[in-house]
Amino acid sequence: MDDVIIIGAGPAGSTAARLLSQRGKHVRVLEKSAFPRKKPCGGAITSRALPLLPQSFQNHVLSAPVFWTFRGRKGARTIPTSRPFCYTVDRTNFDAWLAVEAERSGAKIVFGTTVTAFAFDGEEYLVKTSQGYYRSRYLIGADGAKGISAKYFGLSRAHNGAALETEIPLALAKDDMNRVEIDVSRYPWGYAWVIPHGSTANIGIGSFKAGKLPSLKHLLQDYMKRAVPGLGTAPILAHPLPYRTHFSPLAIHHGLLIGDAAGLMDGFSAEGIYSALYSAHVAAEVINAACENKTSTDPYNTLIRERLWSQLKPALKMSRLFYPLAGFWADWFLKHTQLLEEYLALTQGDSTYDRLLAKTQNTLLSQLHFRSLAR
Ligand SMILES: Cc1cc2nc3c(=O)[nH]c(=O)nc-3n(C[C@H](O)[C@H](O)[C@H](O)COP(=O)(O)OP(=O)(O)OC[C@H]3O[C@@H](n4cnc5c(N)ncnc54)[C@H](O)[C@@H]3O)c2cc1C
């Protein structure tokens, strides 16, 4: 019997596997795909996530953007940063590398094995897969937005937005190779992006309220025509964006959820890799202690609420403030570039959504005050 079984070898699952194996736990990861596999993703990892990754991460970086172009209805502004605000990766290689790092630490990864059900008998989990049964004392659900873990743990599922992306070969000018573009001008509850990946660019569109859009695919094709004139057709991939509107327990008995399986995506930016890595670190800490003391995973609920939900909740507030009036706020942010700078500081770990929210409200209040004084 294993100490811990982890369902899914995405960034969340492989990170938890690496950390628990490093602490001497017997860890098995069950992954339905054969690696390397493609995961639809822009592959932009904010700089604040760097301490959560193994040191050799830099060998897998395609570009290190220091320019951020923010596009609204009335134009665009490009903000430079003195150090990269994100690092871009090819998710196929990045995920394969994280899995190898987990194996190097001693974790066993069984690829091509789909978990179809599991049950807890009060002492251990019995996990049913396409290849047979496995047993463990602890279980981590890291099976992403389309996973089954939340259902079998009996924990609440997240809301789903949707995103589409495509990867195109693009001979970018030197500055553009380190420039991320975000367009918030016409995509309800979301935005379109161009993210440099070395000799290619990732172009995509995401929306937290996908049902409200006439067709994400047409919007993406339209954006691609404007962003890269003369571009032919390219294969487009779609995937859900799982996010929570309220905190609810993510751990039960000897099990817990991490990453997209837990719906821990940032509800404003749709950044999910940082939360996947962060929750994997917290999960490893909790399960390591629980294994030693034969206790439940309950402390994970408090720790995630205090350390991560405390960041995600104000992100959601920002989302509820920004997206219903995205046209207005986009123009406002273009006029008040200190707000764009504050967001970039957040991606670098030097600010918070609470500060961004307060600054956004203060710019508005001071403008209203100025106008009433001028009357
Ligand atoms: C189009 C798009 C663009 C995005 N761009 C960005 C970005 O630029 N930056 C960013 O930070 N985030 C981005 N995200 C979000 C990011 O991709 C996710 O948050 C991240 O992949 C979550 O990692 P994870 O390990 O939790 O899940 P995943 O990466 O989804 O991994 C889950 C793994 O579980 C496996 N699995 C699923 N079910 C089973 C099963 N039953 N049995 C066994 N294995 C199973 C899957 O095969 C998969 O390997 C984007 C999302 C989308 C859709």
The ligand as an ORCA input file, in Angstrom:
! r2SCAN-3c Opt
* xyz 0 1
  C      -6.630     28.166    -22.690
  C      -6.063     28.292    -21.300
  C      -4.981     29.131    -21.077
  C      -4.403     29.236    -19.791
  N      -3.309     30.028    -19.636
  C      -2.717     30.115    -18.405
  C      -1.541     30.899    -18.226
  O      -0.996     31.483    -19.171
  N      -1.006     30.961    -16.980
  C      -1.562     30.307    -15.904
  O      -1.051     30.424    -14.775
  N      -2.678     29.532    -16.062
  C      -3.238     29.416    -17.276
  N      -4.329     28.601    -17.454
  C      -4.768     27.746    -16.320
  C      -3.816     26.540    -16.155
  O      -3.653     25.868    -17.381
  C      -4.353     25.570    -15.111
  O      -4.756     26.305    -13.967
  C      -3.319     24.519    -14.706
  O      -3.070     23.630    -15.760
  C      -3.796     23.723    -13.481
  O      -2.883     22.691    -13.206
  P      -3.395     21.325    -12.522
  O      -2.179     20.496    -12.286
  O      -4.286     21.643    -11.397
  O      -4.332     20.639    -13.618
  P      -3.993     20.114    -15.086
  O      -2.835     20.817    -15.640
  O      -5.283     20.141    -15.841
  O      -3.566     18.601    -14.844
  C      -4.515     17.615    -14.478
  C      -3.975     16.246    -14.885
  O      -4.865     15.240    -14.409
  C      -5.013     14.247    -15.393
  N      -6.312     13.580    -15.149
  C      -7.555     14.107    -15.309
  N      -8.496     13.213    -14.984
  C      -7.842     12.078    -14.614
  C      -8.266     10.803    -14.162
  N      -9.561     10.506    -14.023
  N      -7.319      9.862    -13.883
  C      -5.997     10.141    -14.013
  N      -5.540     11.350    -14.429
  C      -6.441     12.306    -14.721
  C      -4.961     15.002    -16.699
  O      -4.597     14.154    -17.783
  C      -3.893     16.064    -16.393
  O      -2.597     15.624    -16.748
  C      -4.947     28.500    -18.705
  C      -6.059     27.672    -18.918
  C      -6.612     27.567    -20.203
  C      -7.783     26.655    -20.409
*
